[in-house]
Amino acid sequence: MVMVTGDDPVSGVKLLKDYIVHTHVKDGVRLKPVDPRAVYDAVGYGEGVNHEKISQMVAEGEYFRELPLGKGAVDFSEYFKALKEIGYQGYLTIEREVGINPIKDISDTIEFIKAYK
């Protein structure tokens, strides 16, 4: 939401509260507007998954950049608060698609999340 559309995930939680059954925990920044169809078509919502295009978008970081939790534009204090307010008790799936040390990134993410529990 943050990286591609520039939407506020806290508002999204409040708006979609009755429909949330799963959430990913991911952080990043939006660098400049991009047509979401270009991104989501590349991940398989159009003609098929274009892995090369996805890799290029993420690697070049022209439109958005994925970052470790707490380093991007997501306000996790408010995000986790909103999830708690709606009574969400489902999984928090860690999603980290870039980075040179995914094991460390995931470990750091687990510790980051624990600070909010």
URMOQUI-V207242 format. One record per helix or strand of 3 or more residues. SS is the DSSP state (H for helix, E for strand). FROM is the first residue (numbers start at 1). TO is the last residue. If there is no record, write none. Layout:
# URMOQUI-V207242
ss=SS from=FROM to=TO
ss=SS from=FROM to=TO
This chain:
# URMOQUI-V207242
ss=H from=9 to=15
ss=E from=23 to=25
ss=E from=27 to=30
ss=H from=36 to=42
ss=H from=51 to=60
ss=E from=64 to=67
ss=H from=76 to=85
ss=E from=92 to=94
ss=H from=102 to=114
